[in-house]
Amino acid sequence: MGSHAGALLRRMVAYEMGMWGSLGRWLLRRPPALEPGAAAFSYVGVVKPILGAFIALSAIEIPIFDLILRHTVPWRPVRHTALALGIWGVLWMIGLFASLRIHPHAAGAAGLCVRNGFSVDFLVPWSAVARIEHRYRSLPSSRAVQIEQADTGTILNIGAGSQTSVDIVLREPLSVRLPKGPSGPVHEIRLYADDPSALVARAPRAPGGTALRIGQLARTRPQPGGRLASGNRVPCGRVPPQASVLRRGPCYTGGVNRGPSFPPVKACTA
């Protein structure tokens, strides 16, 4: 019990420090640098209206609540404490927004850095991706990290606003670093991006020009002995040389840990 409480306290302190650090970086316009050639993909758009409403309402509530306490509670320490807590709550929510804003997903040469604020940051190497595609899905809760079991294996959801928009099917199970420690092996990763089509289109191509991963739509030219139907999805690594791919997929985000049964993988953030 004591060790569990200690671990929980450490996570709370780390989260608080990360929140205030993110707020400072956002105010100073000093977001973490991306690797050369990497592209950032935001996921804050879906939660911006909700956070904005909470911040605005909380800011309006502070003077109103202080006015009520001034006429009903004769003790100044109580009023000052309530005022301090109200201001702290508003700044905390602004820090939460800042952490989501300055830590986007990032697609680079090595893979896709999957992020959610400062607490989720792991790398999915391009070599580990079998297929990536754009698909909106609803999640059962608003938690950022959710794990579910399916017939195809374990699915890790890194959602925003109770939804995901990009599916990443892995060639082999990966264990990734999560806020509570390394996950068990996962077979598929689903994440949210404001522009999922652009993220999927960042998938690299093989030297011959063939897409390494297929997104939503593939158009093929006639082949000897037949024709591939327009719109068919072709498994990664099995794209015919004649295929002209319109949509491809990437997958990249922060720090990965594959666990003891898998070879080590480079993390996004040192």
Backbone as a ProteinNet text record, in pm:
[ID]
protein_1_A
[PRIMARY]
MGSHAGALLRRMVAYEMGMWGSLGRWLLRRPPALEPGAAAFSYVGVVKPILGAFIALSAIEIPIFDLILRHTVPWRPVRHTALALGIWGVLWMIGLFASLRIHPHAAGAAGLCVRNGFSVDFLVPWSAVARIEHRYRSLPSSRAVQIEQADTGTILNIGAGSQTSVDIVLREPLSVRLPKGPSGPVHEIRLYADDPSALVARAPRAPGGTALRIGQLARTRPQPGGRLASGNRVPCGRVPPQASVLRRGPCYTGGVNRGPSFPPVKACTA
[TERTIARY]
83.3	0	87	193.4	281.1	353	403.9	475.4	381.8	256.9	158.7	127.7	109.8	82.4	200.9	321.6	441	452.5	423.5	429	324.1	204.2	97.9	137.4	197.6	241.3	348.1	441.8	546.4	487.3	387.9	324.3	250.7	185.5	113.8	209.5	321.4	420.5	479.9	512.5	569.1	470.1	341.9	240	225.2	226.3	213.9	332	452.4	571	566.5	523.4	513.3	411.2	301.4	197.5	248.9	314.4	366.2	481.7	562.5	669.2	614.9	507.1	444	386.4	325.1	269.9	380.3	493.3	604.5	659.9	676.4	727	630.3	501.4	401.6	402.2	408.8	410	537.4	648.8	776.6	797.4	699.6	709	836.1	857.8	974	930	855.6	812.8	931.7	921.2	1028.9	1057.5	1184.4	1223.6	1193	1154.2	1134.7	1265	1279.9	1398.5	1391.7	1505.9	1505.4	1422	1334.8	1251.3	1123.6	1104.4	982.9	865.7	745.7	622.8	537.8	485.9	403.4	255.6	180.5	37.1	-37.1	-116.8	-189	-306	-345.3	-463.6	-548.4	-516	-583.7	-713.1	-734.7	-851.5	-983.3	-992.9	-1119.6	-1153.8	-1052	-1078	-1066.4	-1021.9	-1004.4	-1133.8	-1248.6	-1372	-1410.9	-1392	-1429.1	-1338.6	-1207.5	-1114.2	-1134.2	-1158.1	-1181.1	-1302.4	-1409.1	-1530.3	-1505.4	-1434.4	-1404.6	-1317.7	-1217.1	-1128.9	-1205.6	-1289.4	-1366.3	-1463.6	-1536.9	-1633	-1564.1	-1448.9	-1376.4	-1323.7	-1276.5	-1226.2	-1339.7	-1459.1	-1574.8	-1619.2	-1605	-1651.9	-1568.8	-1440.1	-1351.3	-1400.9	-1421.8	-1467.1	-1607.7	-1695	-1830.5	-1827.2	-1750.6	-1740.4	-1674.8	-1572.1	-1506.1	-1603.8	-1688.2	-1788.4	-1888	-1929.5	-2022.2	-1958.3	-1832.3	-1763.3	-1741.4	-1717.3	-1691.7	-1812.1	-1932.4	-2053.9	-2112.5	-2055.1	-2111	-2011.7	-1883.3	-1780.8	-1693.3	-1689.8	-1614.5	-1464.1	-1418.1	-1276.7	-1199.1	-1104.5	-1023	-942.6	-882.8	-805.1	-886.1	-1015.4	-1099.2	-1116	-1142.8	-1157.7	-1029.7	-916.1	-788.3	-754	-785.5	-759.5	-845.3	-974.8	-1063.9	-1019.1	-973.9	-926.1	-801.6	-709.9	-586.9	-617.7	-710.1	-746.5	-813.6	-896.7	-961.1	-861.6	-765.2	-662.7	-575.4	-540.9	-460	-534.9	-665.6	-742.5	-745	-759.6	-759.7	-623.8	-517.3	-382.9	-353.5	-405.6	-383.3	-447.6	-568.6	-636.4	-566.4	-514.1	-436.1	-309	-248.3	-129.8	-161.1	-279.5	-320.7	-333	-396.9	-408.4	-270	-181.2	-46.2	28.7	12.7	84.4	38.5	-91.1	-141.7	-94.8	-80.9	-45.4	101.2	190.3	333.7	393.4	312.8	361.7	276.8	287.8	208.7	267.6	189.4	248.3	353	453.9	558.7	599.6	591.6	629.5	765.2	863	998.7	1053.9	1184.8	1248.2	1243.8	1252.9	1259	1122.2	1019.9	887.8	793.4	689.4	587.7	594.8	612.3	609.5	465.6	410.5	272.5	276.5	199.1	203	63	55.8	-61.7	-11.3	0	62.4	207.3	254.2	392.5	400.9	286.5	287.9	292.5	245.4	250.8	344.7	449.9	550.7	628.5	591.6	662.9	673.7	777.3	807.3	756.1	687	648.6	734.8	833.9	921.6	844.1	882.7	817.6	830.2	944.1	965.8	869.2	806.3	713.4	569.8	544.5	408.1	371.7	261.5	210.5	110.7	27.6	-72.9	-114	-141	-191.5	-300.7	-409.5	-521.4	-600.5	-674.7	-758.3	-896.8	-937	-1069.6	-1112.7	-1226.2	-1277.2	-1345.7	-1315.4	-1376.4	-1409.8	-1519.3	-1557	-1501.2	-1465.3	-1413.9	-1517.9	-1515.5	-1618.1	-1603.6	-1484.2	-1465	-1374.4	-1355.8	-1275	-1129.3	-1091.2	-951.5	-861.4	-743.2	-651.4	-595.5	-567.1	-507.4	-608.7	-643.8	-738.7	-689.1	-700	-656.7	-777.3	-792	-903.9	-853.8	-928.7	-895.5	-989.9	-933	-1011.8	-967.2	-1038.4	-1003	-864.1	-823.3	-692.5	-580	-612.8	-510.4	-541.4	-440	-454.7	-444.4	-537.1	-540.9	-515.6	-421.4	-391.7	-452.3	-542.5	-604.8	-543	-491.3	-443.5	-540.1	-646.7	-755.3	-751.9	-840.4	-864.1	-1012.5	-1078.7	-1221.8	-1300.8	-1258.1	-1327.6	-1333.8	-1228.4	-1226.9	-1085	-1071.5	-945.5	-974.9	-871.6	-893	-790.2	-689.5	-586.8	-564.9	-568.8	-540.8	-402.1	-320.7	-187.4	-179.8	-176.3	-164.4	-16.2	30.4	173.1	207.2	330.2	377.4	398.6	440.9	464.1	428.4	396.9	356.6	468	428.4	520.1	474.8	571.4	542.5	588.8	499.2	531.4	526.4	594.5	599.3	473.7	403.2	282	301	210.3	228.1	245	180.4	190.1	297.9	380.3	486	468.9	560	551	422.1	365	243.1	278.3	175.1	194	203.7	237.5	247.9	114.8	119.8	0.2	17	-94.3	-92.1	-139.1	-208.1	-259.4	-263.2	-231	-234.2	-329.4	-422.9	-515.5	-496.8	-488.9	-464	-550.7	-556.5	-635	-540.4	-572.2	-501.6	-605.8	-584.5	-679.6	-687.3	-574.4	-570.6	-518.5	-601.2	-553.3	-507.5	-571.6	-530.8	-387.6	-351.3	-214.5	-115.2	-152.8	-62.4	-40.5	-148.4	-137.2	-52.2	-63.9	10.3	159.5	203.3	345.4	420.2	351.7	420.7	528.3	648	756.2	731.1	807	799.7	929.5	917.9	1036.1	1116.1	1244	1326.1	1263.1	1185.3	1123.9	999.8	959.1	840.9	714.4	723.2	605.7	578.2	453.5	419	448.1	509.3	536.6	410.3	317.8	194.9	80	-33.3	-148	-245	-299.3	-397.3	-536.7	-620	-759.1	-784.4	-716.2	-757.6	-637.2	-648.2	-541.2	-601.7	-536.3	-583.6	-474.7	-510	-409.9	-437.3	-328	-340.8	-356.4	-401.7	-421.9	-293.1	-306.7	-193.2	-213.9	-106.2	-121.4	-214	-313.4	-403.7	-520	-535.2	-648.8	-629.6	-719	-719.1	-754.7	-685.1	-720.2	-832	-930.9	-1044.6	-1001.9	-1055.9	-1025.1	-1077	-993.1	-1034.3	-998.3	-939.2	-901.1	-789.1	-792.8	-684.3	-584.3	-459.1	-356	-270.6	-247.9	-165.8	-27.7	31.9	166	264.7	359.5	460.6	414.8	284.5	233.8	175.2	223.7	173.3	237.5	159.6	217.5	292.9	399.3	477.2	393.5	284.1	203.2	112.7	100.4	2.2	41.5	-57.5	-39.7	-120.3	-52.3	-121	-153.8	-280.6	-323.1	-311.1	-335.2	-330.5	-233	-146.9	-52.5	-62.2	15	4.3	134	148.6	265.4	228.6	323	293.7	418.1	410.7	528.8	489.7	556.3	541.8	646.3	638.6	747.1	777.6	871.5	943.3	884.5	948.7	897.2	986.8	922.8	994.1	930.8	1002.4	941.8	932.5	996.5	988.1	1096.6	1110.3	1222.3	1222.9	1106.7	1104	1120	1140.7	1155.3	1285.7	1346.6	1467.8	1439.3	1539.2	1516.9	1486.6	1404.9	1366.5	1404.5	1456.8	1495.1	1372.6	1387.1	1277.6	1279.3	1162.1	1153.6	1223.6	1202	1253.9	1355.5	1470.5	1576.6	1540.4
-120	0	125.4	122.9	239.7	266.6	160.5	177.9	228.4	179	224.1	372.4	413.2	553.8	640.5	589.7	666.5	683.5	576.6	585.1	682.2	677.9	769.8	914.2	937.5	1073.1	1122.5	1034.7	1074.4	1109.2	1032.2	1062.2	1195.6	1222.4	1348.2	1466.2	1454.2	1562.4	1582.2	1470	1480.6	1544.4	1507.7	1564.7	1714.1	1753.4	1895.3	1974.6	1922	1990.3	1998.1	1889	1891.3	1992.3	2006	2101.8	2245	2279.2	2416	2440.1	2336.3	2350.6	2375.8	2305.6	2325.4	2466.2	2514.8	2649.7	2752.8	2734	2826.5	2823.7	2703.5	2692.5	2756.9	2737.5	2794.2	2946.7	3001.8	3147.6	3209.1	3137.2	3186.4	3149.8	3078.5	3034	2951.3	2855.1	2767.7	2620.7	2575.8	2434.8	2342.9	2216	2120.4	2114.7	2108.7	2109.9	1975.5	1980.5	1858.9	1823.4	1696.6	1656.8	1715.4	1739.3	1797.3	1714.1	1780.3	1713.3	1653.2	1656.4	1599.9	1695.7	1640.1	1719.6	1698.7	1809.7	1805	1793.8	1717.9	1699.6	1721.6	1826.8	1864.1	1770	1759.8	1683.4	1762.9	1891.6	1973	2034.4	2034.1	2101.6	2050.6	1919.5	1861.2	1896.7	1926.9	1960.3	2110	2187.6	2331.5	2400.5	2375.1	2442.6	2408.1	2281.3	2239.6	2305.9	2298.7	2361.5	2512.3	2572.5	2716.6	2756.2	2677.8	2707.3	2693.3	2586.9	2568.2	2682.1	2721.8	2828.9	2960	2991.7	3115.7	3116.7	3006.6	3000.2	3006.8	2940	2943.1	3082.9	3152	3288.7	3382.3	3363.3	3445.2	3410.9	3284.2	3238.9	3296	3319.6	3363.8	3492.9	3602.8	3725.8	3713.4	3634.5	3618.3	3544	3436	3359	3440.7	3519.5	3605.1	3708.6	3764	3861.5	3798.1	3674.6	3604.2	3578.8	3531.2	3504.2	3632.2	3740.6	3867.2	3909.2	3876.8	3917.7	3807	3689.9	3579.7	3518.3	3527.1	3466.6	3576.5	3590.5	3700.6	3676.1	3555.2	3523.3	3544.9	3637.7	3668.4	3548	3467	3351.5	3259	3241.5	3155.8	3215.5	3346.9	3414.3	3407	3432.5	3431.7	3291.6	3190.8	3052.8	3015.9	3051.8	3023.2	3096.7	3221.5	3298.7	3235.3	3192	3128.5	2998.4	2917.5	2791.8	2817.2	2919.8	2951.8	2992	3076.3	3119	3000.9	2916.5	2797.9	2707.9	2688.7	2603.1	2654.6	2786.1	2844.4	2826.4	2856.2	2841.3	2695	2602.4	2460	2418.2	2465.2	2430.5	2493	2613.9	2674.8	2593.5	2545.3	2460.5	2329.9	2272.7	2150.8	2177.1	2286.6	2322.2	2341.9	2409.8	2434.6	2304.7	2206.9	2080.2	2005	2014.4	1949	2023.4	2154	2236	2221	2214.3	2216	2076	1972.4	1834.8	1763.2	1799.8	1734.1	1599	1519.8	1403.2	1454.7	1372.4	1414.3	1298	1317.6	1214.5	1249.3	1165.4	1189.4	1071.6	1072.3	967.4	831.8	832	705.2	643.4	725.8	673.1	783	742.5	836.8	849.5	971.1	997.3	1021.4	933	945.5	1015.1	1121.6	1199.8	1236.2	1261.7	1324.6	1408	1539.2	1624.5	1583.8	1597.7	1560.5	1420.8	1359.9	1232.9	1111.2	1123.7	1014.1	1055.2	979.2	1014.8	888.9	823.9	702.8	696.8	627.8	616.8	485.7	494.8	376.7	376.6	290.4	290.3	255.1	315.8	282.3	133.8	74.2	-67.3	-158	-105.4	-187	-176.3	-89.4	-61.9	-151.2	-222.8	-303.9	-225.6	-144.2	-66.7	53.6	165.1	283	344.7	385.6	439.8	539.3	621.5	724.1	665.7	664.9	614.7	672.6	739.1	795.4	686.2	685.5	590.4	661.7	622.1	675.1	585.1	646.7	572.5	572.4	469.9	461.1	562.5	624.4	723.9	834.8	938.4	1052.8	1038.8	928	909.2	909.9	971	981.7	846.4	760.3	628.9	520.8	439.1	329.8	206.1	92.4	-34.5	-125.9	-187.1	-278.8	-406.3	-513.5	-642	-668.5	-711.3	-744	-879.3	-929.1	-1058.6	-1054.5	-935.3	-920.8	-898.7	-882.5	-861	-739.8	-690.8	-577	-446.2	-354	-224.3	-115	-28.8	86.6	210.3	276.7	399.6	520.1	613.4	741.5	846	871.3	951	1096.7	1172.9	1314	1339	1396.4	1419.2	1292.5	1182.4	1051.8	996.1	1019.2	963.7	947.2	865.2	850.8	867	894.1	915.5	844.9	779.7	709.1	571.5	467.9	331	290.1	236.3	187.9	40.6	-46.4	-190.8	-226.6	-297.6	-327.6	-463.7	-475.8	-603.4	-704.7	-654	-738.7	-659.1	-725.5	-653.1	-561.7	-446.8	-352	-324.4	-302.5	-253.8	-108.2	-17.3	125.4	185.6	298.4	366.9	450.5	423.7	496.3	563.7	653.8	724.2	632.9	515.8	424.2	318.7	332.3	236.1	168.5	78.7	11	-69.1	-64.3	-139.5	-284.5	-368.7	-501.6	-494.1	-603	-599.5	-558.7	-461	-416.3	-447.1	-480.4	-518.5	-405.8	-309.3	-198.4	-73.1	41.1	169	261.8	320.3	416	550.8	656.6	788.7	891	1009.7	1117.4	1221.8	1270.6	1383	1474	1604.9	1698.8	1682.9	1646.7	1626	1484.7	1384.2	1246.3	1212.2	1270.8	1240.8	1286.1	1403.4	1452.9	1365.9	1319.4	1232.9	1101	1042.3	916.6	935.9	1051.1	1077.1	1093.9	1104	1119.2	986.2	877	747.7	749.1	699.9	700.6	601.1	615.1	522.8	444.7	326.8	245.4	308.5	270.8	329.2	322.7	218.7	206	289.6	362.8	448	383.3	257.8	188.5	231.6	253.4	294.6	181.1	216.2	116.3	78.7	174.2	151.2	212.6	148.8	196.1	266.6	377.3	450.1	406.1	498.3	465.1	412.4	469.6	445.4	412.3	308.6	275.2	258.1	316.9	302.4	230.1	127.3	49.1	48.6	36.1	24.2	-123	-153.3	-293.1	-373.2	-499.6	-589.1	-704.8	-773.3	-889.6	-992.6	-1035.9	-1138.5	-1086.2	-954.7	-905.6	-763	-717	-579.5	-578.6	-497	-480.5	-378.3	-407.9	-317	-185.4	-75.1	55.8	62.9	117.3	134.8	17.7	-90.4	-203	-161.8	-214.3	-192	-305.9	-271.8	-372.1	-379.8	-498.8	-508.6	-452.4	-393	-337.7	-444.9	-404.6	-497.2	-584.3	-571.8	-654.9	-567.9	-446.2	-357.5	-395	-424.1	-461.7	-344.4	-369.3	-261.2	-168	-218.7	-135.2	-39.1	-58.4	19.2	165.6	250.9	395	434.2	457.2	475	621.3	648.4	785.2	818.6	722.2	747	649.3	701.4	616.3	649.8	581.1	611.6	613.1	705.5	709.5	674.8	664.2	655.9	695	806	858.4	932.7	912	991.8	950.3	995.7	989.9	857.2	845	739.7	600.2	502.7	365.1	271.2	176.4	72.2	-59.4	-144.4	-266.7	-378.1	-364.2	-469.3	-573.4	-665.5	-758.8	-856.3	-886	-988.2	-930.1	-797.8	-734.1	-656.4	-640.4	-560.5	-416.3	-343.4	-204.8	-114.2	-11.5	84.5	222.7	305.3	441.5	524.4	598	683.2	816.1	881.1	1012.1	1118.7	1116.3	1219.7	1159.8	1222.7	1171.4	1192.9
0	0	0	86	94.7	-36	-102	-228.3	-337.4	-335.3	-434.5	-414.9	-288.8	-260.6	-299.9	-273.9	-311.2	-461.2	-537.8	-683.9	-736.4	-676.8	-717.7	-689.9	-572.6	-537.9	-634.8	-671.1	-765.8	-901.4	-947.5	-1075.5	-1070.1	-956.4	-942.2	-944.4	-874.6	-872.3	-1011.5	-1078.5	-1213	-1309.4	-1295.6	-1383.6	-1359.3	-1231.9	-1198.6	-1254.6	-1238.2	-1289.4	-1441.7	-1504.8	-1650.4	-1699.8	-1627	-1664.7	-1659.3	-1548.2	-1535.2	-1631.9	-1655.9	-1754.5	-1894.4	-1929.2	-2059.9	-2072	-1963.1	-1965.3	-1987.4	-1918.5	-1937.3	-2079	-2135	-2272.1	-2371.6	-2349.6	-2441.1	-2434.7	-2313.5	-2298.2	-2356.3	-2343.5	-2395.9	-2542.1	-2600.5	-2740.1	-2764	-2676.3	-2687.1	-2682.2	-2782.3	-2783.5	-2807	-2766.5	-2794.9	-2945.1	-2979.8	-3120.7	-3186.9	-3314.5	-3393.3	-3461.8	-3495.4	-3570.2	-3710.8	-3774.3	-3908.8	-4005.7	-4079.6	-4177.7	-4123.2	-3991.7	-3932.7	-3949.1	-3956.3	-3968.4	-3843.8	-3789.9	-3669.5	-3706.5	-3626.3	-3649.6	-3517.7	-3514.6	-3394	-3368.1	-3242.5	-3203	-3104.2	-3087.3	-2985.8	-3036.9	-3168.9	-3225.2	-3171.8	-3147.9	-3104.6	-2960	-2877.9	-2737	-2709.6	-2807.2	-2785.1	-2743	-2808.4	-2764.5	-2620.7	-2582.3	-2447	-2344.3	-2367.2	-2273.8	-2269.2	-2384.7	-2388.3	-2306.5	-2315.3	-2238.5	-2089.1	-2049.1	-1907.8	-1853.9	-1931	-1886	-1872.4	-1970.1	-1966	-1848.7	-1828.8	-1719.2	-1583.2	-1571.6	-1444.9	-1415	-1519	-1499.2	-1456.3	-1510.4	-1471.3	-1329.1	-1292.9	-1162	-1047.6	-1070.6	-961.7	-895.4	-968.1	-900.6	-841.7	-908.4	-855.2	-722	-715.6	-592.6	-482	-519.4	-420.7	-365.1	-450.2	-405.2	-307.9	-337.9	-249	-113.1	-114.7	11.6	92.6	23.7	93.2	177.4	132	202.1	290.2	287.5	366.7	464.7	436.5	522.9	581.2	711.6	772.2	781.3	748.4	767.4	637.1	643	524.3	474.3	563.7	513.2	423.6	454.3	371.6	232.7	228.1	97.9	18	82	10.5	-39.9	41.8	-0.8	-121.7	-117.5	-229.5	-355.7	-337.4	-452.6	-513.6	-426.8	-475.4	-549	-495	-560.2	-695.3	-702.3	-829.3	-936.3	-899.1	-994.3	-1035.3	-936.8	-968.2	-1066.6	-1048.1	-1137.2	-1279.6	-1296.3	-1431.1	-1497.5	-1422.1	-1478.3	-1510	-1428.4	-1453.4	-1585.7	-1610.5	-1735.6	-1855.6	-1838.6	-1947.2	-1970.8	-1860.7	-1874.9	-1945.8	-1918.2	-1988.3	-2138.1	-2174.4	-2316.2	-2377.4	-2303.1	-2354.3	-2377.1	-2285.3	-2300.3	-2424.4	-2455.9	-2577.2	-2701.8	-2690.4	-2807	-2845.4	-2748.1	-2779.5	-2793.5	-2772.9	-2790.2	-2895.7	-3021.2	-3126.1	-3164.1	-3238.3	-3304.1	-3402.3	-3430.7	-3523.7	-3611.8	-3742.6	-3838.9	-3896.5	-3869.8	-3916.9	-3993.4	-4012.3	-4091.9	-4021.4	-3889.3	-3816.3	-3793.3	-3781.6	-3752.6	-3707.9	-3637.6	-3591.6	-3439.9	-3391.8	-3248.3	-3207.7	-3127.3	-3079.9	-2944	-2932.6	-2808.7	-2762.2	-2632.4	-2574	-2457.5	-2479.6	-2380.2	-2360.1	-2235.4	-2203.9	-2143.8	-2111.6	-2039.3	-2131.5	-2254.7	-2352.1	-2463.5	-2483.4	-2583.6	-2620.2	-2729.8	-2770.7	-2922.4	-2967.3	-3109.6	-3166.8	-3279.2	-3356	-3482.4	-3491.6	-3609.4	-3735.9	-3847.4	-3975.1	-4005.3	-3966	-3996	-3920.7	-3813.2	-3734.5	-3784.5	-3882.3	-3927.3	-4045.9	-4032.7	-4143.6	-4227.4	-4161.1	-4233.3	-4149.5	-4215.1	-4146.6	-4232.2	-4168.5	-4244.3	-4161.6	-4231.7	-4171.1	-4144.8	-4016	-3980.9	-3846.3	-3843.7	-3718.7	-3636.1	-3508	-3415.6	-3285.3	-3222.4	-3091.7	-2982.7	-2869.7	-2755.4	-2643.4	-2557.9	-2452.9	-2341.4	-2326.4	-2221.5	-2274.1	-2191.3	-2231.9	-2191.8	-2131.8	-2092	-2215.6	-2201	-2314.6	-2354.5	-2256.5	-2283.4	-2248.4	-2346.3	-2324.5	-2398.3	-2332	-2391.3	-2402.9	-2518.6	-2539.9	-2607.1	-2586.6	-2646	-2762.9	-2874.6	-2993.2	-3046.2	-3145.8	-3205.2	-3267.7	-3312.7	-3377.5	-3277.2	-3149	-3047.7	-2961.4	-2891.7	-2801.2	-2878.2	-2850.8	-2918.8	-2816.2	-2845.7	-2761.3	-2825.5	-2754	-2802.2	-2733.3	-2811.2	-2759.2	-2815.1	-2742.5	-2796.5	-2755.5	-2817.3	-2783.6	-2805.7	-2707	-2722.3	-2740	-2675.9	-2682.7	-2823.9	-2903.7	-3038.8	-3090.1	-3193.3	-3266.8	-3414.9	-3493.7	-3636.9	-3725.4	-3664.4	-3741	-3679.2	-3763.1	-3719.1	-3767.1	-3676.4	-3711.1	-3673.7	-3772.6	-3750.2	-3755.2	-3653.3	-3640.5	-3700.4	-3749.1	-3802.7	-3690.1	-3573.5	-3457.8	-3332.7	-3221.4	-3099.9	-3048.8	-2995.3	-2934.2	-2791.4	-2703.5	-2568.9	-2563.8	-2532.7	-2537.3	-2398.2	-2383.3	-2254.6	-2234.5	-2125.5	-2090.9	-1955.1	-1916.1	-1788.4	-1667.5	-1668	-1554.2	-1572	-1675.9	-1701	-1835.4	-1872.1	-2002.2	-2015.5	-2133.5	-2159.6	-2188.6	-2191.7	-2244.4	-2395.9	-2464.5	-2610.6	-2674.9	-2763.8	-2835.1	-2983.8	-3049.9	-3190.9	-3282.5	-3225.9	-3305.4	-3218.2	-3278.9	-3208.9	-3284.1	-3211.5	-3270.9	-3201.6	-3279.8	-3224.4	-3294	-3236.1	-3297.5	-3353.8	-3473.7	-3535.2	-3598.9	-3590.8	-3650.3	-3801.3	-3862.7	-4007.6	-4034.8	-4016.5	-4031	-4171.8	-4273.1	-4411.1	-4437.3	-4385.5	-4404.4	-4329	-4209.9	-4134.7	-4208.1	-4257.4	-4330.6	-4456.4	-4519.1	-4642.7	-4619.9	-4493.2	-4463.5	-4462.4	-4484.9	-4486.8	-4593.1	-4562.5	-4661.2	-4773.1	-4878.2	-4991.3	-5003.1	-5055.5	-5081.2	-5194.6	-5209.8	-5315.2	-5453	-5482.3	-5613.3	-5632.6	-5525.2	-5536.5	-5484.1	-5439.4	-5387.4	-5244.6	-5210.3	-5074.5	-4977.1	-4862.1	-4760.7	-4685.1	-4671.1	-4596.9	-4672.9	-4667.9	-4743.2	-4650.8	-4695.5	-4617.3	-4652.6	-4703.2	-4729.3	-4869.9	-4969.5	-5106	-5191.8	-5275.3	-5369.1	-5508.1	-5607.4	-5744.4	-5822.7	-5896.3	-5967.1	-6116.2	-6189.6	-6334.7	-6370.6	-6491.9	-6532.3	-6519.9	-6479.8	-6470	-6566.9	-6602.1	-6689.4	-6626	-6702.3	-6653.8	-6572.8	-6564.4	-6485.6	-6440.3	-6354.2	-6307.8	-6158.7	-6082.8	-5942.8	-5932.1	-5849.6	-5835.9	-5773.7	-5824.9	-5768.1	-5626.4	-5536.8	-5398.2	-5308.8	-5363.7	-5278.3	-5183.8	-5063	-4969.3	-4982	-4998.4	-5018.6	-4893.8	-4837.1	-4716.3	-4740.4	-4633.4	-4644.1	-4686.5	-4766	-4811.4	-4926.1	-4967.8	-5077.3	-5189	-5198.9	-5302	-5434.8	-5536.5	-5665.9	-5725.7	-5802.1	-5862.2	-5947.4	-6004.2	-6092.5	-6016.6	-5885.3	-5809.3	-5802	-5824.1	-5804.7	-5682.8	-5570.9	-5444.2	-5421.8	-5393.3	-5366.2	-5218.5	-5130.6	-4986.9	-4922.8	-4839.7	-4769.7	-4621.9	-4535.3	-4395.1	-4320.8	-4221.9	-4135.9	-3994.7	-3906.6	-3765.1	-3687.6	-3611.3	-3541	-3414.3	-3300.2	-3178.2	-3076.3	-2957	-2859.9	-2795	-2713.8	-2645.7	-2641.2	-2703.7	-2701.6	-2622.4	-2555.6	-2484.9	-2525	-2589.2	-2641	-2538.3	-2425.6	-2325.3	-2345.3	-2251.3	-2252.7	-2368.7	-2427.7	-2532.8	-2672.2	-2682.1	-2810.9	-2815.4	-2932.2	-2942.8	-2905.6	-2850.1	-2807.4	-2924.2	-2898.4	-2999.4	-2952.7	-3040.7	-3007	-2966.3	-2856.4	-2809.4	-2881.7	-2889.1	-2955.5	-2872.9	-2740.4	-2653.1	-2559.8	-2554.9	-2467.7	-2322.6
[MASK]
++++++++++++++++++++++++++++++++++++++++++++++++++++++++++++++++++++++++++++++++++++++++++++++++++++++++++++++++++++++++++++++++++++++++++++++++++++++++++++++++++++++++++++++++++++++++++++++++++++++++++++++++++++++++++++++++++++++++++++++++++++++++++++++++++++++++++++++

